[in-house]
């Protein structure tokens, strides 16, 4: 947190300040420690200070715009410039459908999880994915990329009933990563700093060469 920096930048509003928000503010919840909610209050105040002073506001996903407008009351246009991906978009409907037939449960939805299969995120990601699988019996999960096979094995040790709905690709070439992402109905990523009990970031279906 750096409130003084935000105030200093706000004092220079005549310099035509432009701000890009990659993440607007720390999440807040009754279920998390008080210090985390304090962090949420302060980061919202910082975002409000900057948004009110900026001549140009950019966000990396349109999902941030409602929060940013709510906390800042800015009337400035908010432009969305998604973060570009280094995974190519592969137009292969047949290949995508083949993955869906192999993974989906009777035509149900597929939730994908790409990367971050290491031990640092294992417990949180397991909790997140297990919650989704428990709530929706027609949901299948596709673990995409290196480390997913080992992650799957560890998760099945803890939740053996999910074995037929939890799939892993292992390491893939970029074009196959693209097909796998395209086969998913949504992508979920776990962040240790997100709200409890679980903290997903959900990306729209793979398209236009960006993750947003």
Protein Blocks (a to p, Z undefined) as FASTA:
>chain_A
ZZklmmmmmmmmmnopacddfbfbdcddfkbcfklmmmmmmmmmmmmmmmmmpmbdcdfb
fklmmmmmmmnopabdcdddddddfbdcdddfklmmmmmmmmpgghiacdddeejibfkl
mmmmmmmmmmmmmmmmkbccddedehklmmmmmmmmmmmmlmmmcccebjadfklmmmmm
mmpmbdcdddfkbccfbdcddddddeehiaZZ
